[in-house]
Amino acid sequence: MADNNTLHMVDASDGGNGFMKVQLNNLRFIFPSIMSDVLPGKELEAIDVNDIDNVKATLADFIDKMDVKVQSPAIRDNGRYFVGPQASISGTEPINYNVKSSEGKSESDIGLICLFSIISYYALSKFFENYNYVPTNLNVVVDKFATALPIDEIKIKGVQQSYAKRFADYHHLVTINNFSTLVHVDLSFKKVFVDPEGVAAITGLIFDPERLNYRQGEIFDDLVEEYALSDFTGEDILKAGNVLIIDIGDGTIDFAVTNKGIRVPNQNRSILNGVGISAENAIDALRQKYPVIAPMDRQTFIKIANRDKGPNDKESKVYKSFLDEQTSNLERQIIEQVRDFHRALHGQIGMVVLCGGGANVLKTHFHDKFKDVIQNLFPFNAPYILWVRKKYAQTLNLDGLVVRAKVMK
């Protein structure tokens, strides 16, 4: 294969139960972790490869039009799928992470298929940008790759290594089906590192993922304001002693204690609950009260609940009220876990960080209650509490994984 058909990359991926957060070289993508079968008659219309303007428009917005056939020994259910937003409107049942299942992320195909798809489309878009035509074959080599798994999965002997092998041990063949000429992508991974979720987040809070120096600026502004600090940077986290990270996801909440950026042994765990489970329960309750409301995936429900276009957005307010009712149980579990860590660490916690896509769902009505709990547990020197801003909370694990990929030898 000609050299110009080979693309080398350094990638990182936080494959969430709700959304994929991916950085490919220096470009980031966030899209729903959803796929659906491509059934006969449901295919997208193939675009003529000679219609350069149409090809260009499609590749400029490829994240909404991903249609792939995947063939890989790492995948249990190889086949043809719509991936991402297209899967939600394809007319066939979306395939989501089952957040109520005991199946871990390490065993699921969804994260891999979503990742393989976005890498393949990104590679094709870069090739077209450089050479202005659609090739029949592309070779993609991910030289360094960092990803993450929930803490309780990482703890299971052999899971970290076996998950890395799903990427590194095989060539993964992806066919892009949008054009009159099929594009065959040969994808391989050279070096793979699997980090625990939550621990990756604290790395992303300490170090700037672009410059690799200590992080500073807007991400800490709320903390500086709430505690009347003169300044705060990632270096201060290294000096804070025990730092408890609460990474609130769709299907799991990861609790990790670090000291100087390193995991504290036996003080890391996950619970099988998250805002995705709350959202699915809220959807069931909503549709019981309003049967006319059509079935929907949890990503769509949360998007509507958080939309809040103003006082007249009744739909958003009703959805949010149903979601809030369901998150009460989630909040109780978080409080109980914090009390457990308080006892185990003899009250020696210097900082608490709440992050993940679910943190912003909870913050509006949990912030004050959580602060009261912390102040009651620590009557003398209560730890700082950082609710990572919405702009950064969902991608903090990804930030840490980007740091990990860039420094990987």
C-alpha positions as CSV (number, residue, x, y, z in Angstrom):
1,M,0.0,0.0,0.0
2,A,1.3,3.5,-0.9
3,D,2.7,5.6,1.9
4,N,0.1,8.3,1.4
5,N,-2.6,5.7,2.2
6,T,-1.2,5.2,5.7
7,L,-2.1,7.5,8.6
8,H,-0.3,7.3,11.9
9,M,-2.1,8.5,15.0
10,V,-1.9,9.1,18.7
11,D,-5.4,8.6,20.2
12,A,-7.3,8.6,23.5
13,S,-10.8,7.4,24.2
14,D,-13.1,7.6,27.2
15,G,-15.9,5.2,26.1
16,G,-18.7,6.2,28.3
17,N,-22.0,4.4,28.7
18,G,-23.8,7.5,27.4
19,F,-21.2,9.2,25.2
20,M,-18.0,8.5,23.4
21,K,-15.3,11.1,24.2
22,V,-12.4,10.7,21.8
23,Q,-9.3,12.6,20.8
24,L,-7.7,11.6,17.5
25,N,-4.4,13.3,17.1
26,N,-5.4,16.8,18.2
27,L,-9.1,16.8,17.2
28,R,-11.9,15.9,19.7
29,F,-15.3,14.2,19.1
30,I,-18.2,13.6,21.5
31,F,-21.1,11.5,20.3
32,P,-23.7,9.1,21.7
33,S,-22.5,5.5,22.4
34,I,-25.2,4.1,20.2
35,M,-25.4,1.9,17.2
36,S,-28.1,0.1,15.2
37,D,-28.3,-2.6,12.6
38,V,-28.5,-1.5,9.0
39,L,-31.4,-3.5,7.6
40,P,-32.3,-4.0,3.9
41,G,-34.1,-0.9,2.7
42,K,-32.8,1.3,5.5
43,E,-29.4,2.1,3.9
44,L,-28.3,5.6,3.3
45,E,-28.2,6.7,-0.4
46,A,-24.7,6.2,-1.7
47,I,-22.9,9.3,-2.8
48,D,-21.1,9.3,-6.1
49,V,-17.4,9.6,-5.4
50,N,-17.1,11.9,-8.5
51,D,-19.5,14.4,-6.9
52,I,-16.6,16.1,-5.1
53,D,-18.8,18.8,-3.5
54,N,-21.2,16.3,-2.0
55,V,-18.3,14.1,-0.8
56,K,-16.7,17.1,0.8
57,A,-20.0,18.1,2.6
58,T,-20.5,14.5,3.8
59,L,-17.0,14.2,5.3
60,A,-17.3,17.7,6.9
61,D,-20.1,16.3,8.9
62,F,-19.3,12.6,9.0
63,I,-20.1,12.1,12.7
64,D,-23.8,12.3,11.9
65,K,-23.6,9.8,9.0
66,M,-21.5,6.9,10.1
67,D,-22.4,3.6,8.3
68,V,-19.8,0.9,8.7
69,K,-19.3,-2.8,8.3
70,V,-16.9,-4.1,10.9
71,Q,-14.9,-7.3,10.7
72,S,-12.5,-8.0,13.6
73,P,-11.6,-11.0,15.9
74,A,-12.0,-8.6,18.8
75,I,-15.7,-8.1,18.0
76,R,-18.3,-10.8,18.9
77,D,-21.1,-9.4,16.7
78,N,-19.4,-8.3,13.5
79,G,-21.8,-6.7,11.0
80,R,-23.1,-3.6,9.4
81,Y,-24.1,-0.8,11.7
82,F,-25.1,2.8,11.9
83,V,-23.1,4.4,14.6
84,G,-23.7,7.6,16.7
85,P,-26.5,10.1,15.9
86,Q,-27.5,8.2,12.7
87,A,-28.4,5.2,14.8
88,S,-31.0,7.2,16.8
89,I,-32.9,8.0,13.6
90,S,-32.3,4.9,11.5
91,G,-35.7,3.4,12.1
92,T,-34.3,0.3,13.8
93,E,-33.9,-0.4,17.5
94,P,-30.8,1.4,18.9
95,I,-28.2,-0.7,20.5
96,N,-27.1,1.0,23.7
97,Y,-24.9,0.0,26.7
98,N,-27.3,-1.9,29.0
99,V,-26.5,0.1,32.1
100,K,-28.7,-2.2,34.2
101,S,-26.7,-5.3,33.1
102,S,-23.8,-6.8,34.9
103,E,-21.8,-6.9,31.6
104,G,-18.8,-4.7,31.9
105,K,-17.4,-2.3,29.3
106,S,-14.5,-4.6,28.8
107,E,-16.8,-7.3,27.4
108,S,-19.0,-5.0,25.3
109,D,-18.6,-4.5,21.5
110,I,-20.2,-1.0,21.5
111,G,-17.2,1.0,22.7
112,L,-14.9,-0.8,20.2
113,I,-17.3,-0.4,17.2
114,C,-17.9,3.2,18.0
115,L,-14.2,3.9,18.3
116,F,-13.2,2.0,15.2
117,S,-15.9,3.9,13.2
118,I,-14.8,7.4,14.3
119,I,-11.1,6.6,13.7
120,S,-11.9,5.3,10.2
121,Y,-14.0,8.3,9.2
122,Y,-11.5,10.7,10.6
123,A,-8.7,9.0,8.5
124,L,-10.9,9.2,5.4
125,S,-11.6,12.8,6.0
126,K,-7.9,13.6,6.4
127,F,-7.0,11.7,3.3
128,F,-9.7,13.5,1.2
129,E,-8.6,16.8,2.6
130,N,-5.1,16.1,1.4
131,Y,-5.7,14.4,-2.0
132,N,-9.3,15.3,-3.0
133,Y,-10.5,11.9,-3.9
134,V,-12.1,8.8,-2.2
135,P,-9.6,5.9,-2.0
136,T,-10.7,2.2,-1.9
137,N,-8.1,1.3,0.8
138,L,-6.7,3.1,3.8
139,N,-4.2,1.9,6.5
140,V,-4.5,3.4,9.9
141,V,-1.9,2.8,12.6
142,V,-2.6,4.1,16.1
143,D,1.0,4.2,17.5
144,K,-0.1,5.2,21.0
145,F,-3.5,4.7,22.5
146,A,-4.9,5.3,26.0
147,T,-8.4,4.3,27.2
148,A,-10.1,3.6,30.5
149,L,-12.4,1.1,32.3
150,P,-14.4,1.4,35.5
151,I,-12.4,0.8,38.7
152,D,-14.2,-2.4,39.7
153,E,-13.5,-3.9,36.3
154,I,-9.8,-2.9,36.5
155,K,-9.6,-4.7,39.8
156,I,-10.5,-8.1,38.3
157,K,-7.4,-10.0,37.6
158,G,-6.5,-10.0,33.9
159,V,-9.2,-7.6,32.7
160,Q,-6.8,-4.7,32.1
161,Q,-4.5,-6.8,30.0
162,S,-7.2,-8.7,28.1
163,Y,-9.0,-5.4,27.2
164,A,-5.8,-3.9,25.9
165,K,-5.3,-7.1,23.8
166,R,-8.7,-6.6,22.1
167,F,-7.1,-3.5,20.5
168,A,-3.5,-4.5,20.1
169,D,-3.6,-8.2,19.1
170,Y,-5.6,-7.9,15.8
171,H,-6.1,-6.0,12.6
172,H,-9.6,-4.5,12.5
173,L,-11.3,-4.1,9.2
174,V,-13.8,-1.3,8.8
175,T,-15.7,-0.7,5.6
176,I,-17.2,2.8,5.1
177,N,-20.5,2.5,3.1
178,N,-21.5,6.1,2.3
179,F,-20.0,6.3,-1.2
180,S,-20.4,4.6,-4.6
181,T,-16.9,3.2,-3.9
182,L,-16.6,1.2,-0.7
183,V,-13.7,2.4,1.5
184,H,-11.8,-0.4,3.3
185,V,-9.9,0.6,6.3
186,D,-7.2,-1.6,8.0
187,L,-6.9,-0.4,11.6
188,S,-4.2,-1.5,14.0
189,F,-3.0,-0.4,17.5
190,K,0.7,-0.6,18.5
191,K,0.9,0.5,22.2
192,V,-2.2,0.4,24.4
193,F,-2.7,1.6,28.0
194,V,-5.8,1.1,30.1
195,D,-6.3,3.5,33.0
196,P,-9.0,3.3,35.8
197,E,-11.8,5.8,35.3
198,G,-11.6,8.5,37.9
199,V,-7.8,8.1,38.2
200,A,-7.6,9.3,34.6
201,A,-9.7,12.3,35.6
202,I,-7.4,13.4,38.3
203,T,-4.5,13.2,35.9
204,G,-6.5,15.5,33.6
205,L,-7.1,17.9,36.5
206,I,-3.4,18.1,37.5
207,F,-1.9,18.3,34.0
208,D,-2.8,20.4,31.0
209,P,-3.6,17.9,28.1
210,E,-2.2,20.3,25.5
211,R,0.9,21.7,27.1
212,L,1.6,18.9,29.7
213,N,2.4,21.5,32.4
214,Y,0.3,22.1,35.6
215,R,-3.2,22.9,34.8
216,Q,-4.6,26.4,35.6
217,G,-7.2,28.9,34.8
218,E,-11.0,28.6,34.2
219,I,-11.4,25.0,35.3
220,F,-10.6,26.1,38.9
221,D,-12.5,29.4,38.9
222,D,-15.5,28.2,40.8
223,L,-13.2,26.7,43.5
224,V,-11.3,29.9,43.8
225,E,-14.5,31.9,44.1
226,E,-16.2,29.6,46.5
227,Y,-13.3,29.4,49.0
228,A,-11.9,32.9,48.4
229,L,-8.5,31.6,47.2
230,S,-5.9,33.8,45.6
231,D,-5.1,31.1,43.1
232,F,-5.3,27.4,42.4
233,T,-3.5,25.1,39.9
234,G,-3.0,21.4,39.3
235,E,0.1,21.5,41.4
236,D,-2.1,22.3,44.4
237,I,-3.9,19.0,43.9
238,L,-0.5,17.2,44.3
239,K,-0.1,19.1,47.7
240,A,-3.7,18.4,48.9
241,G,-3.0,15.0,50.5
242,N,-5.7,12.5,49.9
243,V,-8.0,13.6,47.1
244,L,-11.3,11.8,46.6
245,I,-12.5,11.8,43.0
246,I,-16.2,11.0,42.4
247,D,-16.6,10.3,38.6
248,I,-20.4,10.2,38.0
249,G,-21.2,8.4,34.8
250,D,-24.1,6.8,33.0
251,G,-23.9,3.3,34.4
252,T,-21.2,3.5,37.1
253,I,-19.9,5.9,39.7
254,D,-16.2,5.5,40.2
255,F,-14.6,6.6,43.6
256,A,-10.8,6.9,43.6
257,V,-8.5,8.2,46.2
258,T,-5.1,9.6,45.1
259,N,-2.2,11.1,46.9
260,K,0.3,13.1,44.9
261,G,-1.5,11.9,41.8
262,I,-1.0,8.2,42.7
263,R,-3.8,5.8,43.6
264,V,-4.1,5.0,47.3
265,P,-4.2,1.1,47.6
266,N,-7.6,-0.4,48.6
267,Q,-9.3,3.0,48.4
268,N,-10.8,2.8,44.9
269,R,-14.1,1.3,43.9
270,S,-17.2,1.6,41.7
271,I,-20.9,1.3,42.3
272,L,-23.2,0.0,39.5
273,N,-25.4,3.1,39.4
274,G,-25.4,6.3,37.4
275,V,-27.4,9.0,35.8
276,G,-28.2,6.7,32.8
277,I,-30.0,4.3,35.1
278,S,-31.8,7.2,36.7
279,A,-32.7,8.5,33.3
280,E,-34.1,5.1,32.2
281,N,-36.2,4.9,35.3
282,A,-37.4,8.4,34.7
283,I,-38.4,7.6,31.2
284,D,-40.5,4.7,32.4
285,A,-42.2,6.9,35.0
286,L,-42.8,9.7,32.5
287,R,-44.4,7.3,29.9
288,Q,-46.6,5.8,32.6
289,K,-48.0,9.2,33.3
290,Y,-48.0,10.4,29.7
291,P,-48.5,7.3,27.5
292,V,-48.6,9.4,24.4
293,I,-44.8,10.2,24.7
294,A,-42.8,8.0,22.3
295,P,-40.0,5.7,23.5
296,M,-36.6,7.3,23.5
297,D,-33.0,6.6,24.4
298,R,-31.6,8.0,27.6
299,Q,-29.2,10.4,25.9
300,T,-32.2,12.1,24.2
301,F,-34.1,12.3,27.5
302,I,-31.2,13.9,29.4
303,K,-30.7,16.4,26.6
304,I,-34.3,17.5,26.8
305,A,-34.2,17.6,30.6
306,N,-31.1,19.8,30.6
307,R,-32.3,22.0,27.7
308,D,-34.1,24.7,29.7
309,K,-34.9,27.2,26.9
310,G,-36.6,29.4,29.5
311,P,-39.8,29.7,31.7
312,N,-42.0,28.5,28.8
313,D,-40.1,25.3,28.1
314,K,-42.6,23.1,30.0
315,E,-41.4,19.9,28.3
316,S,-37.8,20.4,29.7
317,K,-39.1,21.3,33.1
318,V,-41.3,18.2,33.3
319,Y,-38.5,15.9,32.1
320,K,-36.1,17.5,34.6
321,S,-38.6,16.9,37.5
322,F,-38.9,13.2,36.6
323,L,-35.1,12.9,36.4
324,D,-34.6,14.7,39.8
325,E,-37.0,12.3,41.5
326,Q,-34.9,9.4,40.3
327,T,-31.5,10.8,41.2
328,S,-32.3,11.0,44.9
329,N,-31.3,7.4,45.4
330,L,-28.1,8.1,43.5
331,E,-27.3,11.0,45.9
332,R,-27.8,8.8,48.9
333,Q,-25.4,6.2,47.6
334,I,-22.8,8.9,47.0
335,I,-23.1,10.2,50.6
336,E,-22.8,6.7,52.0
337,Q,-19.7,6.0,50.0
338,V,-18.1,9.4,51.1
339,R,-18.8,8.4,54.8
340,D,-17.1,5.1,54.2
341,F,-14.0,6.8,52.8
342,H,-14.0,9.2,55.7
343,R,-13.8,6.4,58.1
344,A,-11.3,4.4,56.2
345,L,-9.0,7.4,55.8
346,H,-9.4,8.5,59.4
347,G,-10.9,11.8,58.2
348,Q,-7.8,12.7,56.3
349,I,-9.2,14.0,53.0
350,G,-7.8,17.2,51.6
351,M,-10.1,17.6,48.6
352,V,-13.2,16.2,46.9
353,V,-13.6,16.4,43.2
354,L,-17.0,15.6,41.4
355,C,-16.7,15.1,37.7
356,G,-18.1,13.1,34.8
357,G,-21.1,13.8,32.6
358,G,-23.5,13.0,35.5
359,A,-22.0,15.6,37.9
360,N,-23.7,18.5,36.1
361,V,-27.1,16.6,36.2
362,L,-26.8,16.4,40.0
363,K,-25.2,19.7,40.9
364,T,-28.2,22.0,40.7
365,H,-30.0,20.3,43.6
366,F,-27.2,18.3,45.3
367,H,-24.5,21.0,45.6
368,D,-25.7,22.5,48.9
369,K,-26.7,19.2,50.5
370,F,-23.4,17.6,49.7
371,K,-21.5,20.6,51.1
372,D,-23.4,20.3,54.3
373,V,-22.6,16.6,54.6
374,I,-18.9,17.3,54.1
375,Q,-18.9,20.1,56.7
376,N,-20.6,17.8,59.2
377,L,-18.1,15.1,58.6
378,F,-15.1,17.4,58.9
379,P,-15.9,19.9,61.8
380,F,-12.4,21.4,61.8
381,N,-10.9,21.5,58.4
382,A,-13.4,20.6,55.7
383,P,-11.8,19.6,52.4
384,Y,-12.3,21.8,49.3
385,I,-15.1,20.6,47.1
386,L,-14.6,21.1,43.3
387,W,-17.6,20.5,41.1
388,V,-15.9,20.5,37.7
389,R,-17.6,22.9,35.4
390,K,-19.9,21.4,32.7
391,K,-17.5,22.6,30.0
392,Y,-14.8,20.2,31.4
393,A,-16.6,17.6,33.6
394,Q,-17.6,15.2,30.8
395,T,-14.1,15.2,29.2
396,L,-11.9,15.2,32.3
397,N,-11.1,11.5,32.0
398,L,-10.3,12.1,28.3
399,D,-8.0,14.9,29.3
400,G,-6.1,12.5,31.6
401,L,-6.0,9.8,28.9
402,V,-4.6,12.3,26.4
403,V,-1.8,13.1,28.8
404,R,-1.2,9.4,29.3
405,A,-1.0,8.8,25.5
406,K,1.3,11.7,24.8
407,V,3.9,10.7,27.5
408,M,3.7,7.0,26.6
409,K,7.1,5.5,25.7
